[in-house]
Amino acid sequence: MAFYGCGIRAEDARSARPLCGDIYAEDFMTGQGWEILSRFHGHGDDRTKAVNVVRSRIFQDEIARRLKADKDLQIVNIGAGLDSRPYRLAGGRWFDIDEPALIAHKNACLPEEACGNPLRRIAADFARGELPAALRECDPGANTLVVIEGVLMYLENARVAELLQQLQDAFPAHTLMCELLDRTFVNRYMTKSTREQTEALGARFTLLEDRPEQLFLDSGYKRCGEPISVVGRARDFGAIFIPGFLFNTVLRSMRDGYRVHTFEFS
């Protein structure tokens, strides 16, 4: 799935009017990566790609906004995938945490020392419980933004709760930004092709809740601002077309079922 996310950003960067402008995405792609992306080629898949590029843009804009207020912000990206934001945004002290094979691939394609901001990539085998040790390499007292993009929908509820506890143990006060899909959005609006190809890559949609944000509120987090509709922002950018009347009435569950949330813990 890391190649999928990177590939759609690479395609976006090639386009006449890029939304993300991820000029490094293509550097991470391989023949295998392009082959994986080619599996998602139906009409509905194309719309899903456009929406997911916008999701990345939302994270990008929100991180940039926070960096304007604090150039020394510690940004901890869990399941960082093939993200290149440390190279494209000004400011911040960045920690990218992911599986060892992904970290090795990123280091081979785009080394840490080429980044204009302080960047550390930390390899952690999540299945072996190595995330807490990786988090201890960050500064527990720093103003911290934890970013989790493209990860949580593939985790069971118990694993999400465990992850949130690990974050709270590592950072007594922090902000957490993530995207959440509710049960209706996955079952009603996600194309059969997208689901089948995603599951063929070993990623099943397992966080299926009517209100997934409740897991965070029950774990001691508080909402920080209003969640951002990913599909709504895609409409705003012109990446997809849905008539406003339908979007705000009949398709309200589409509007509100896929959103970027920000939470605070203290």
N, C-alpha and C positions, 0 to 999 in steps of 0.2 A: 504493500500500500504506500510505502514511502516513495517508490518510483511513480506511482499514479499521481500523488500530490505534486511531486516535482515536475512530472511531465506536463501536467495541465498548466503549471506556471511557465514552463519553457515555451509551450505553444502560445500562451498569452503574451509573453515577451516578444515573440516573433510577429505578433499581429500589428495591424496599423494603429490601433488605439489600445495599447495595453492597460490593464487595470492595476496589475501588481508591479510590473516593471522589474521582475526578478531576472536581472541580466546574468546571474550566476547559475540559474537552474539547469541550463543546458550542459554546463560543465560537469554536473553530477550524473547526467544520464548516460546509460550504456546501451548496447544492442538489446540486452535482456530487458532493460527498463522501457525502451521504446516498444518492444514486443508486448510487454504487460499493458502499456497504455493502449495499444491498438486493439485490445480485447474489448475496450469500452468504446464502441463506435456507432451505436444506434442513435436515433433521433432523440429519444429520451435521455440517453447517456450524454449527448452533447449539451443538453440543458443542465444536467447535473454537473458536468464539468464547469460550465459558466458560473453556476451558483457557488461551487466550491472554490473557484478562483476568487470570487467576491468574499467568501469567508476569510481567505488568507489576507485579503486587502483590509478587512475589518480589523483583524488582529494587528496588522501592520500600522494602521492609523491610530489605533488605541495605544499601542506601545509608544509610537512617536509622540503622541500627545502627552503621555506620562514622562517621557524623556525631556520634554521641554521644561517641565516643572522640576525635574531632578536628573541632571546629567550623570550623576553617580549611581543611579538606580541599579540594583542587582536584579538581573533577569535570569530566572532559572527555568529553562525550557525542557520539560520532561517528555520523553518520546519525541525528541526534536526532529527526527527524520532527516530530510535533506534540506532543511531550512537554511537560508542565507541572510536572514535579517541582521545579524551582527555586522555584516559587511556593508549593508545598505542604509542603516539608520545611524544617526549621529548620537553618540553618547552611550552610556550604560556599561556595566560590567556583566558579561554574559557567561552563562554556564549552559552548555548543551549536553544533556544526558540521554544516552540511548544504548541500544544493544552493541556489543563489541564490533560485530561485522560492519554495522552502519557507521560507527565512529571511524573505523579503519578506512572505509571507503571515502568518507568526507575528508579525512586527513590527506589521503593520497591525491584527491582532486583539487582541494582548496585548503592549504595548510593554515593552521591557527595564526602563525606569525604574519600572514598576509592581511590579517584583519586590522582595521584602523582603530578598533576598540579592544579593550582587554577581553579575551575570549579563552575559555577553557572547555575542552571537550572531555567528558568523562564517560568511559565505557562501563556499563552496568548490566549484568544479566538479571533481568527483572524476575524471571522464573526461579532463580536461585536466591532471591531475597537480597540482592546487592544494592537496591535503591537507597536504603537508609545510610549506608556507608558513603555512597556518592553524595548524598545531601550534606553529610558532615564536612565535605570539602568546601562548601559554601560558607559565607559569613552569616551566622545565625542572628546577629544584631543589626544587620544592614536593612535599609528600606528595600523590601523584596517584592518583586512581582513574579509569581509562578505562572508559567504559560503551559497549558496542556491543550494541544490542538490535534484533532484527528485521532484520538486515543480512547476516550472514555466510552464511546458507544460500543466498543468491542470488549468491555470488561463486565464481569458479573457484579451485582450489587455489593456483595461481600468484599470483592477486590477493590471497588471504589471506596468503600468505607475504610478499608485498610490503608489505601493510598492517602486518604485525607488525614488519617491519624499520623502517618509517617511525616506528612508535611507539617502538621501542627507540632510534632515532636522536634522537627528540625528548625522551624521558624516560629517562635512564640507569637510574632505578629507578622502578617503578610497579606498580600492581595493575590487572589487567584482568578485567572481569566481562562475560560474554557467554553467550548460550544456544546450544546446539549440538543439532542433530538428526542421528541416524545414518541410514545407508542403509535399514535395516530399518524404522525408524519411518516414513520418508517413503513407502516403497513399500508397506508393509502397512497402516498405520493412518491415513494421510492420505486423506480422501475424494477421490474422483474429481472431484466438483464443486469442492471447495476448490482442488485443483491446477489445474483448467481455468480457473477464474475468476482465480486468481493469475497464471497464465501469460498470460491475456488482457490483464492490466494491464501486461505486459512484465517480470514478475519470475519467472524460472525457477529451480527448485530445482537448483542445480548443485554444491553442496558435498555430495556423496554418498559418504561414507566409512563404513566399519564402525566406526572409532574416530576421529572427527574431532578429538578432543582431542590425538591424537598429533601433529598439525600444530603445535600450540603447544609441546608438550614437545620436539619436534625443533628448534624455533626458540629454545630456551634458556629457556623459561618453566618454572616449577615449580608444581605444584598447591598451592592454598591452601584447605585444608579439603575436605570431601566435596561433590561436586556435588549440587544440589537437583533432585529429580525434579519437573518441572512438572505432569505428570499426577498424580503422587502427592500433591502439595500441593493440586491441584484436588479430589482425593478428600477430603483432610483438611478442606477448607473446605465440602464438601458441594456443590460446583459440578457434579460428575458423580457417578454411582454405579457402582462396579465392586466386586463381592464381593472381599473381602480375599484369600481362598484363590486365586481365579483371578488376581488382580493380582500376587501374589507367586510364582506358578508358571507357568501357561500364558501369562499376559500380562506376564511379566517384561520382555520386550523392549519393551513399551509403557512400562512403568515407567522403564526405564533408557535409552530411546532419545531422550528429549527432556528435557534437563537444563540448568540454569543452572550454569555453571562459573566459578570464580574462580582466576586464575593470578597469579603474582608474577614479576617480572623485576628482576634486580639485577646 
